[in-house]
Amino acid sequence: MKKFMNKAASMVAESLEGFVSAHDRLVVFGSNRKFVRRRNLTPGKVAIISGGGAGHEPMHIGFVGLGMLDAACTGHIFTSPTPDQIIAAIEEADTGAGCLLIVKNYDGDLMNFEMAAEAMTGRHRIETVIVSDDIAVPGPPRSSGRRGVAGTLVVEKILGAAAEARMDLAGLKALGDRLNTRIRTMGVALGGVTVPDTARSTFVLDPDEMEVGVGIHGEPGLSRQKLADADTIASMICNTILADIDLQNADRALVVVNGFGGTPTPELYLVYNIVRRLFEAEGISVARSLVGTYVTSLDMAGLSVTLSLLDEEGLLFWDAPVSTAALQWSSAKI
């Protein structure tokens, strides 16, 4: 294994130092360097806080800034941030209107964010939105059910914009829960993840194999299949998503094609072109698109497709200005 690093144990801390230094116009470290927050917090606005293990960058730290997150807590690679990190973020980011926690549906994230919220009961008003957009894992949207993956980006962007528009805590919670029912994601990998601590790949594929239904922690997927061409892979992903989402009374859609860290950009755009054509053939109006590497699994060669069905309010908040390290646009349609 070859990595640009000093020691595996210090890699996350050193990376965070570099991130804050590179984007010091937008972000700063919070108290005792337990989290990253917006340089300028807005009094009277609900604080949007998220986080997770390192290895998924630019999520979540890359989404801290105007129009998205107020703070993000980072754990060790593929490990949830600790409750004390989350508590520190709540204490510093809440400027009086309360905090909304956006949590990916993984056991460690759920447990630690819940412990932090309980510890802050009586001192801060807190609500939680659990993201569970991964259709590769069956079951109810709890820890034993569907994982939170690239759809988390969509939830963070829309709720961040809504908070910027001064939506209150109850409204943000309701909007987030509504969004979660309208977002579906599926991922496919062509290779495993090389984790710095172990120097081993999390799974190994033969040259003619692909892993279908992968998450973002290097875990194997739902099934191992023979490698197919891009048309076949995209069709499988789209058909699986369409079979799982209610298109009745659907408004317009946002399609995200997300790279896992080791997939070249031309391949992402190639797949996007196929996916858009397939969705539109089913009568879905693709109104917005996002293609790139945003929710990663270190160096995994793979990608995911996210379909988000958005009403006018959702589109308005998606289009709203954002200024973060990973996403930046003015009030133009993206």
C-alpha positions in Angstrom: 0.0 0.0 0.0 1.3 3.4 -0.9 -0.2 6.5 0.8 0.9 10.1 1.2 1.0 10.0 5.0 3.3 10.0 8.0 1.5 7.6 10.4 -1.9 6.0 10.1 -2.7 7.1 13.6 -2.1 10.8 12.9 -3.5 10.9 9.3 -7.0 12.2 10.2 -5.7 15.0 12.5 -3.1 16.1 10.0 -5.6 16.1 7.1 -8.0 18.2 9.1 -5.2 20.7 9.8 -4.6 21.0 6.1 -8.3 21.3 5.3 -8.9 24.2 7.8 -5.7 25.9 6.7 -6.7 25.7 3.0 -10.2 27.0 3.6 -9.7 29.4 6.5 -11.8 32.0 4.7 -14.8 29.7 5.3 -14.1 27.5 8.4 -12.2 27.3 11.7 -11.7 24.6 14.3 -14.1 24.6 17.1 -13.2 24.3 20.8 -10.2 22.0 21.4 -10.2 21.1 17.7 -13.1 18.7 18.3 -15.0 19.8 15.2 -14.9 22.2 12.2 -17.4 25.0 12.1 -18.3 28.0 9.9 -16.0 30.9 10.5 -19.0 33.2 11.0 -22.0 31.8 12.7 -25.4 33.5 12.2 -27.3 34.6 15.4 -30.9 33.4 15.5 -30.5 30.7 12.8 -31.0 27.0 13.6 -27.6 25.3 13.6 -27.2 22.4 11.2 -24.7 19.9 12.5 -23.6 16.6 11.0 -20.5 14.4 11.0 -19.2 10.9 10.6 -15.9 9.0 10.2 -13.1 10.3 8.1 -12.6 8.7 4.8 -15.8 10.2 3.2 -14.3 13.6 2.3 -15.4 16.1 1.1 -18.4 15.0 3.2 -18.9 16.3 5.9 -16.3 19.0 6.5 -16.4 20.1 2.9 -20.1 21.0 3.3 -19.5 23.5 6.2 -20.3 27.0 5.2 -23.0 29.4 4.0 -26.1 27.5 3.0 -25.1 24.1 4.4 -23.6 23.0 7.7 -22.7 25.1 10.6 -20.5 22.4 12.1 -19.1 18.9 11.3 -17.6 16.4 13.6 -15.0 13.9 12.2 -14.1 10.6 13.8 -11.3 8.3 12.9 -11.4 6.6 9.5 -14.9 4.9 9.1 -15.5 5.5 12.9 -18.2 7.8 14.3 -17.3 11.0 16.1 -17.5 10.7 19.8 -20.4 12.2 21.9 -18.1 14.8 23.4 -17.2 16.1 19.9 -20.9 16.4 19.1 -21.7 18.0 22.4 -18.9 20.6 21.8 -20.3 21.4 18.4 -23.8 21.8 19.8 -22.6 24.1 22.5 -20.7 26.4 20.1 -22.9 26.4 17.0 -26.3 27.0 18.7 -26.8 30.7 18.6 -30.3 30.6 20.2 -32.6 28.9 17.7 -31.7 25.3 18.4 -29.8 22.6 16.6 -30.7 20.1 13.9 -28.5 17.0 13.8 -28.3 15.2 10.4 -27.2 11.6 11.0 -26.4 8.8 8.6 -28.1 5.5 9.5 -25.2 3.6 10.9 -25.1 2.1 14.4 -22.1 4.1 15.7 -23.4 7.4 14.3 -26.9 6.8 15.7 -25.7 5.9 19.1 -23.2 8.7 19.6 -25.4 11.5 18.2 -28.3 10.2 20.3 -26.1 10.2 23.5 -25.0 13.8 22.7 -28.5 15.0 22.2 -29.7 13.4 25.4 -26.8 15.0 27.3 -27.9 18.4 26.0 -31.5 17.9 27.0 -32.7 21.0 28.9 -29.8 23.1 27.7 -30.5 23.2 23.9 -33.4 22.5 21.7 -32.4 19.6 19.4 -34.0 17.6 16.7 -32.6 14.8 14.6 -33.0 13.7 11.0 -31.8 10.2 10.1 -30.8 9.7 6.5 -31.5 6.2 5.1 -31.3 6.4 1.3 -29.4 3.3 0.5 -31.8 0.8 -1.2 -29.2 -2.0 -1.2 -30.0 -2.8 2.4 -33.6 -3.8 3.1 -35.5 -3.0 6.2 -36.9 0.0 8.2 -34.9 3.2 8.4 -33.1 2.4 11.6 -29.7 1.0 12.5 -30.6 -2.5 11.3 -32.0 -1.0 8.1 -31.0 1.2 5.2 -27.7 3.1 5.4 -27.3 6.8 4.9 -25.0 7.4 1.9 -24.8 10.0 -0.9 -28.4 11.2 -0.3 -27.0 12.8 2.9 -25.5 15.5 0.7 -28.9 16.4 -0.7 -30.5 16.5 2.8 -27.6 18.7 4.1 -27.9 21.1 1.2 -31.7 21.6 1.3 -31.9 21.8 5.1 -28.9 24.1 5.2 -30.6 26.5 2.8 -33.9 26.2 4.6 -32.2 27.1 7.9 -30.5 30.0 6.1 -34.0 31.2 5.2 -34.8 31.1 8.9 -37.1 28.0 8.9 -37.6 27.0 12.5 -36.5 23.8 14.1 -39.8 22.0 13.9 -40.1 22.9 10.2 -36.6 21.7 9.4 -37.3 18.4 11.2 -40.5 17.9 9.2 -38.8 18.8 5.9 -35.9 16.5 6.6 -38.1 13.6 7.3 -40.1 14.3 4.2 -37.0 14.4 2.1 -35.8 11.1 3.4 -38.9 9.3 1.9 -38.1 10.8 -1.6 -34.4 10.0 -1.9 -32.9 6.7 -3.1 -29.3 5.7 -3.8 -27.5 2.6 -5.0 -23.8 2.0 -5.4 -21.5 -0.3 -7.4 -17.8 -0.9 -6.9 -15.0 -2.2 -9.1 -12.5 -2.6 -6.3 -12.3 -2.5 -2.5 -10.9 0.2 -0.1 -7.3 0.3 1.2 -7.6 1.3 4.9 -4.4 3.0 6.2 -4.6 1.3 9.6 -4.6 -2.2 8.2 -2.9 -1.6 4.8 -5.3 -4.2 3.4 -8.1 -3.9 0.9 -11.5 -4.5 2.5 -12.5 -6.9 -0.3 -10.8 -8.2 -3.4 -12.4 -8.7 -6.8 -11.3 -10.7 -9.8 -10.7 -8.6 -13.0 -14.1 -9.7 -14.3 -16.1 -9.0 -11.1 -18.0 -6.0 -9.6 -19.6 -5.6 -6.2 -23.2 -4.5 -6.3 -24.9 -2.6 -3.5 -21.9 -1.3 -1.6 -21.9 1.2 1.2 -19.3 3.9 2.0 -17.3 2.1 4.7 -15.6 -0.4 2.4 -18.0 -3.2 3.3 -18.9 -5.7 0.6 -22.2 -5.2 -1.2 -25.4 -7.1 -1.7 -24.0 -9.4 -4.3 -20.9 -10.1 -6.4 -21.6 -10.1 -10.2 -19.8 -10.4 -13.4 -18.5 -7.0 -14.7 -20.8 -5.6 -17.4 -20.6 -2.6 -19.7 -21.8 0.9 -18.5 -25.2 0.6 -20.1 -25.9 -2.6 -18.3 -24.7 -1.4 -14.9 -26.6 1.9 -15.2 -29.8 0.1 -16.2 -29.5 -2.2 -13.2 -29.0 0.7 -10.8 -31.9 2.7 -12.3 -34.3 -0.2 -12.4 -33.6 -1.0 -8.8 -34.1 2.6 -7.7 -37.4 2.9 -9.8 -38.8 -0.3 -8.2 -38.3 1.2 -4.8 -39.6 4.8 -5.1 -43.2 6.0 -5.6 -43.4 8.1 -8.7 -47.0 9.0 -8.3 -47.5 12.7 -8.2 -43.8 13.1 -8.7 -42.5 16.6 -9.3 -39.1 17.1 -10.8 -35.9 15.2 -9.9 -32.3 15.9 -8.9 -29.9 13.2 -10.1 -26.5 12.8 -8.4 -23.8 10.6 -9.8 -21.2 10.4 -7.1 -17.7 8.9 -7.2 -16.3 6.9 -4.3 -12.8 8.3 -4.5 -11.1 6.2 -7.2 -13.3 6.7 -10.2 -12.2 9.1 -13.0 -14.5 12.0 -13.7 -15.1 11.0 -17.4 -16.6 7.7 -16.2 -18.9 9.6 -13.9 -20.2 11.8 -16.7 -20.6 8.8 -19.0 -22.8 7.0 -16.4 -24.7 10.2 -15.8 -25.6 10.5 -19.4 -27.0 6.9 -19.5 -28.8 7.4 -16.2 -30.5 10.6 -17.2 -31.7 9.0 -20.4 -33.1 6.0 -18.6 -34.9 8.1 -16.0 -36.4 10.4 -18.6 -37.6 7.4 -20.5 -39.7 6.6 -17.5 -41.3 10.0 -17.5 -39.1 11.6 -14.8 -38.2 15.2 -15.4 -34.5 15.7 -14.5 -34.5 19.3 -13.4 -31.1 19.4 -11.6 -27.9 17.4 -11.7 -24.7 17.0 -9.7 -21.8 14.9 -10.9 -18.5 14.5 -9.1 -16.7 13.0 -6.1 -18.5 14.2 -3.0 -19.3 11.2 -0.7 -16.3 8.9 -0.8 -15.0 5.7 0.6 -11.3 6.5 0.6 -9.9 5.2 -2.7 -12.7 2.9 -3.7 -13.2 2.5 -7.4 -16.9 2.8 -7.8 -19.9 5.2 -7.9 -23.4 5.7 -6.7 -26.6 7.1 -8.3 -29.0 9.1 -6.2 -32.5 10.0 -7.4 -34.2 12.8 -5.4 -37.8 13.7 -6.2 -38.2 17.4 -5.2 -41.2 19.7 -5.1 -40.9 23.4 -5.8 -39.8 24.1 -2.2 -37.0 21.5 -2.5 -35.8 22.9 -5.8 -35.8 26.4 -4.4 -33.6 25.4 -1.5 -31.3 23.3 -3.7 -30.8 26.3 -5.9 -30.2 28.7 -3.0 -26.7 30.1 -2.7 -24.0 27.9 -1.1 -20.4 28.7 -0.2 -18.5 25.7 1.1 -15.2 24.1 0.2 -16.9 21.4 -1.9 -20.0 23.2 -3.2 -20.2 26.8 -4.3 -22.8 28.5 -6.4 -25.0 31.6 -6.4 -28.7 31.6 -6.9 -28.5 30.1 -10.3 -30.0 26.8 -11.3 -27.4 24.1 -11.1 
